[in-house]
Amino acid sequence: MEKRLVETIANWDTTEFCVPLPVPTPQEPLNQRPIPPRSPRPIVSIGAGGIVRSAHQPAYRIAGFTVASVFDVDPAAAEGLARDFGIPRVCRSLGEAVATAPPDAVFDLALPAQEVLGVLQAIPDGSAVLLQKPMGRDLVEARAIRDLCRQKRLVAAVNFQLRNAPCVLAARDLVARGWIGEVHAVAIRVTCHTPWGLWKFLQGIPRMEILYHSVHYIDLVRALLGDPAGVWARTVRHPKLPEFASTRTTIAFDYGPARHAAIATNHGHEFGPRHQESSLEIEGTRGAVHIRMGVNLDYPRGVPDQLEYCLPSDGPEPRWEALPLAGGWFPHAFVGPMSELMRRANGETAGLPTGVEDAYRTMAVVEACYQSSASGATPIPP
């Protein structure tokens, strides 16, 4: 099984995602793939919504993971998912999904944030669980989820999968090798048109853009720079989308006097693709990385991710190199958190990068952003 899984991941079909760009100059290829578990576990899917169909199941098929069963409160959604992805069992209740789960199953919970605590109560103690983000609706719920996972001795992680996108894995490998020197700036800019109407459960809730979208970028900034000392933030509505609490956000992180990190998102740019953008920039003392996160552009179809990096050059001008990518944020990044969880549950590793303990720190930054936005701006002196 291990040999088959390794071969599967090594031969990802990336035709749809790869960009035909020049091969970079480094003597050893940059890492773009998570380490697969030696002994993959069967997966029980709790939830059969859009993210499961567009990302979870395609990623598990790429990785060669087995999905044993699926349950959703909408039986038609569960049956359709099972039919399209060859899942052998459709459960009619959460109780049935738990009772029929294989002993070593991983429970993959893709649920609205308000449903997580109740479902976790039904998961057998000591199980491996992957929670869809966010980790609750606020820090109070995040703390309750963390404490319940501790109480039930769950091996639990949150699906902050952007850390595992091929472009991000490559960038982090580049940083780890010291090629761009000491990282001192991280900037994320998203200007696009997101069809929020695809997710009806987001309408009318008091917290939206940061909690359900920018949380990915907050988590990534933490992965790159560690925990900030604080944040300044403002998140606002769009006049054409009054049913949503907010769709535009600006966040600045406090990493001291010599490091800069910022996020700026505007999901209401409805004026065509010409000036839309979805980028991650990492600057170091010796070089830089520029990434296009294509999933946000022309969503839900998206465009391919891209990565370019600039290293020290003997020439008069900086020289940028493009790196061909072995996949995209959607769906390939979703292999990572599940692989990491399986490896931790198997005892193959002691670490769990997006475990609930670390994910709680991301939620703490989210909470600080909302508090900052609510406190208002500093008045201009007369």
C-alpha positions in Angstrom: 0.0 0.0 0.0 2.8 2.4 0.9 4.5 1.8 -2.4 1.3 2.4 -4.3 0.6 5.7 -2.4 4.2 7.0 -3.0 3.9 6.1 -6.7 0.5 7.8 -6.9 1.7 11.1 -5.4 4.9 10.9 -7.4 2.9 10.7 -10.6 0.3 13.4 -10.0 -1.5 14.4 -13.1 -0.7 18.1 -13.1 -1.6 18.9 -16.7 -4.5 21.1 -15.6 -2.4 23.0 -13.1 1.2 23.2 -14.3 2.4 26.3 -16.1 5.0 25.7 -18.9 7.7 27.9 -17.4 11.5 27.5 -17.5 13.2 25.1 -15.2 14.9 27.0 -12.3 18.6 26.9 -11.7 18.9 25.4 -8.2 20.8 22.2 -8.1 18.1 20.3 -6.1 14.4 20.6 -6.9 12.3 22.5 -4.4 9.8 20.4 -2.4 6.2 20.8 -3.5 4.6 17.7 -1.9 3.7 16.6 1.7 5.2 13.5 3.1 2.7 10.7 2.6 1.8 8.4 5.5 3.4 4.9 5.4 0.0 3.4 6.4 -2.9 5.5 5.1 -6.1 5.2 7.2 -9.7 5.0 5.9 -11.6 8.2 6.0 -15.2 8.8 7.2 -16.5 12.0 5.6 -18.9 13.9 7.8 -20.3 16.5 5.4 -20.8 16.4 1.6 -20.9 20.0 0.6 -19.2 22.0 -2.1 -15.7 22.1 -0.5 -15.8 18.3 -0.1 -16.8 17.8 -3.7 -14.4 20.3 -5.2 -11.3 19.8 -2.9 -11.4 17.1 -0.3 -12.5 14.1 -2.5 -10.3 15.1 -5.5 -7.3 15.5 -3.2 -7.9 12.1 -1.5 -8.3 10.5 -4.9 -4.9 12.0 -6.0 -3.3 10.7 -2.8 -4.8 7.3 -3.1 -6.6 7.6 0.2 -9.7 5.4 0.8 -13.0 7.0 1.8 -15.0 4.4 3.7 -18.3 6.2 4.1 -20.0 9.6 4.0 -22.8 11.2 5.9 -24.6 14.5 5.3 -27.8 16.0 6.7 -28.8 16.3 3.0 -29.1 12.6 1.9 -29.1 13.6 -1.8 -25.7 15.4 -1.4 -24.2 12.3 0.3 -25.6 10.0 -2.3 -24.3 12.1 -5.1 -20.9 12.4 -3.6 -20.7 8.6 -3.1 -21.8 7.9 -6.6 -19.3 10.4 -8.2 -16.3 9.3 -6.1 -17.0 5.7 -5.5 -17.6 5.8 -1.8 -19.1 2.4 -0.8 -21.3 3.4 2.1 -23.8 6.3 2.6 -24.8 6.6 6.2 -28.3 7.8 7.2 -27.3 9.4 10.5 -24.2 10.6 12.4 -24.7 7.7 14.7 -24.5 5.2 11.8 -21.4 6.9 10.5 -19.7 6.5 13.9 -20.9 3.0 14.6 -19.8 1.7 11.2 -16.4 3.5 11.0 -13.3 1.3 10.8 -11.4 1.1 14.1 -8.5 3.2 12.6 -10.7 5.7 10.7 -10.0 9.4 10.4 -13.1 11.5 10.7 -13.1 14.3 8.2 -15.5 17.0 9.4 -16.5 19.5 6.8 -19.3 21.4 8.6 -20.4 25.0 9.3 -18.5 26.3 12.4 -21.5 26.2 14.7 -22.0 22.4 14.2 -18.4 21.3 15.1 -18.8 21.0 18.9 -21.9 18.9 18.7 -20.4 16.5 16.2 -17.2 16.2 18.1 -19.1 15.0 21.1 -20.2 12.0 19.1 -16.7 11.1 17.8 -15.2 8.2 19.8 -12.5 9.2 22.3 -8.9 8.9 21.0 -9.9 9.2 17.3 -8.1 11.1 14.6 -10.2 14.1 13.4 -9.7 16.7 10.7 -11.8 19.8 11.2 -12.7 22.1 8.3 -11.8 25.8 9.1 -12.7 27.9 10.9 -12.2 26.5 14.4 -15.5 27.8 15.7 -17.2 31.1 15.2 -15.1 33.0 17.7 -12.4 32.5 20.2 -14.8 31.2 22.9 -15.9 28.4 20.6 -12.3 27.8 19.5 -11.3 27.4 23.1 -14.2 25.0 23.7 -13.2 22.9 20.7 -9.6 22.8 21.8 -10.6 21.8 25.4 -13.0 19.1 24.1 -10.3 17.6 21.9 -8.0 17.5 25.0 -10.7 15.9 27.1 -11.5 13.3 24.5 -7.8 12.7 23.7 -8.5 13.3 20.0 -5.6 13.6 17.5 -7.2 16.6 15.9 -6.1 19.1 13.3 -7.7 22.0 11.4 -7.7 22.1 7.6 -5.5 25.1 7.1 -4.4 23.7 3.8 -2.8 26.8 2.2 0.4 25.9 4.1 0.5 22.8 1.9 -0.2 24.3 -1.5 2.6 23.3 -3.9 3.5 26.9 -4.4 3.7 27.6 -0.7 5.7 24.4 0.1 8.2 25.4 -2.6 8.5 28.9 -1.2 9.0 27.7 2.3 11.6 25.2 1.1 13.4 28.1 -0.7 13.2 30.2 2.5 14.5 27.2 4.7 17.5 26.8 2.4 18.4 30.5 3.0 18.3 31.4 -0.6 16.4 34.7 -0.1 18.1 35.5 3.3 16.2 36.6 6.3 12.4 37.1 5.6 11.4 40.6 6.6 8.2 41.2 4.6 5.1 39.2 3.7 2.2 40.7 1.7 -1.0 39.1 0.5 -3.3 41.0 -1.9 -6.6 39.7 -3.2 -8.7 41.9 -5.6 -11.3 39.7 -7.3 -15.0 38.9 -7.7 -16.0 36.1 -5.3 -19.6 34.7 -5.8 -20.5 34.6 -2.2 -24.0 33.4 -3.1 -22.6 29.9 -3.5 -22.5 29.6 0.3 -26.0 30.4 1.6 -25.0 29.7 5.3 -22.7 32.8 5.2 -25.6 35.2 4.7 -26.6 37.0 7.9 -23.8 35.7 10.1 -22.0 38.5 12.1 -18.5 37.5 11.1 -17.7 36.6 7.5 -14.6 37.6 5.5 -11.8 37.2 8.0 -13.4 34.1 9.6 -14.0 32.2 6.4 -11.4 33.5 4.0 -8.6 35.7 5.3 -8.1 33.2 8.1 -6.1 31.2 5.6 -3.7 34.1 5.1 -3.5 34.8 8.8 -2.5 31.2 9.3 0.1 31.4 6.6 1.6 34.6 7.9 2.0 32.8 11.3 3.6 29.8 9.6 6.1 32.1 7.9 6.8 34.6 10.7 5.5 33.2 14.0 3.0 34.8 16.3 2.6 38.6 15.9 2.7 40.9 18.9 -0.6 42.4 17.7 -2.7 43.5 14.7 -4.5 46.5 13.3 -7.5 45.6 11.2 -10.6 46.8 9.5 -13.2 44.6 7.8 -16.2 46.2 6.0 -19.3 45.4 3.9 -19.8 46.0 0.2 -22.7 48.2 -0.7 -24.0 45.7 -3.3 -23.8 42.8 -0.8 -25.8 44.0 2.3 -26.7 40.4 3.2 -23.0 39.7 4.1 -21.3 41.1 7.2 -18.1 41.9 5.4 -16.3 41.1 2.1 -13.3 43.5 2.3 -10.5 43.5 4.9 -7.2 45.2 5.6 -4.9 43.7 8.3 -1.5 44.9 9.4 0.6 42.7 11.7 3.0 43.9 14.4 6.3 42.1 14.1 8.5 44.8 15.5 10.3 47.7 13.9 12.0 45.9 11.0 9.5 43.3 9.7 6.3 44.0 7.7 3.3 41.8 7.1 0.0 42.8 5.7 -3.2 41.4 4.1 -5.6 43.3 1.9 -8.7 41.6 0.4 -11.4 43.0 -1.8 -13.9 40.4 -3.0 -16.2 42.9 -4.8 -14.1 43.8 -7.9 -16.6 43.1 -10.6 -14.9 44.9 -13.4 -13.3 42.0 -15.3 -10.0 40.2 -15.0 -7.7 43.0 -16.2 -6.9 44.3 -12.8 -7.8 41.4 -10.6 -5.0 39.9 -8.5 -4.4 37.2 -6.0 -0.8 37.3 -4.8 1.6 36.3 -2.0 4.9 38.1 -1.9 7.8 37.1 0.5 10.8 39.4 0.6 14.1 38.5 2.2 17.5 40.3 2.7 18.9 38.5 -0.4 15.9 37.8 -2.6 12.1 37.5 -3.0 9.2 35.2 -4.0 6.1 36.2 -5.9 3.2 33.7 -6.0 -0.1 33.9 -7.9 -2.8 32.0 -6.0 -5.0 31.2 -9.0 -8.1 29.8 -7.2 -9.4 33.2 -6.3 -9.4 34.4 -10.0 -12.4 33.4 -12.0 -13.7 31.4 -9.1 -14.8 28.6 -9.0 -12.9 27.6 -12.1 -9.7 29.4 -11.1 -6.5 29.8 -13.1 -3.2 28.0 -12.6 -1.0 29.0 -9.7 2.4 30.5 -10.5 5.7 31.0 -8.6 8.6 33.2 -9.4 11.7 33.9 -7.3 14.5 36.4 -7.4 18.0 35.4 -6.2 21.2 37.4 -6.0 22.6 38.1 -9.5 25.9 39.3 -10.8 24.1 41.2 -13.5 23.0 44.8 -13.4 19.3 43.9 -13.0 17.6 41.5 -10.6 16.9 38.1 -12.3 13.5 36.4 -11.8 13.2 32.7 -12.4 9.8 30.9 -12.8 9.2 27.5 -11.2 6.9 24.9 -12.8 4.4 23.8 -10.2 3.2 20.3 -9.4 -0.4 21.3 -8.7 -2.5 24.1 -7.3 -4.0 25.2 -4.0 -7.3 23.5 -5.0 -7.2 20.5 -4.8 -3.6 19.5 -4.2 -3.1 21.4 -0.9 -5.8 19.3 0.7 -3.6 16.3 0.6 -1.3 17.9 3.2 -3.3 18.3 6.4 -4.8 14.8 6.0 -1.3 13.3 5.4 0.1 15.1 8.4 -2.8 13.9 10.6 -2.5 10.3 9.5 1.3 10.3 10.1 0.7 11.8 13.6 -2.0 9.3 14.4 0.2 6.4 13.2 3.1 7.6 15.4 5.3 8.3 12.3 5.9 11.9 13.5 5.6 13.8 16.7 4.5 17.0 15.0 1.1 18.2 13.8 1.6 21.6 12.1 -2.1 22.5 12.0 -3.1 20.7 15.1 -5.8 22.3 17.2 -3.3 23.7 19.7 -1.6 25.7 16.9 -4.9 26.4 15.1 -6.1 28.0 18.3 -3.3 30.6 18.0 -4.5 31.4 14.5 -8.0 31.9 15.9 -6.6 34.2 18.6 -5.2 36.4 15.8 -8.6 36.3 14.1 -10.3 37.4 17.3 -7.8 40.3 17.7 -8.6 41.4 14.1 -12.3 41.7 14.9 -11.6 43.5 18.1 -9.4 45.9 16.3 -12.0 46.5 13.6 -14.7 47.1 16.2 -12.6 49.6 18.2 -12.4 52.1 15.4 -9.6 54.2 14.0 -7.4 56.6 15.8 -8.9 60.1 15.5 -6.9 62.6 13.5 -5.6 65.4 15.9 -7.0 68.8 15.3 
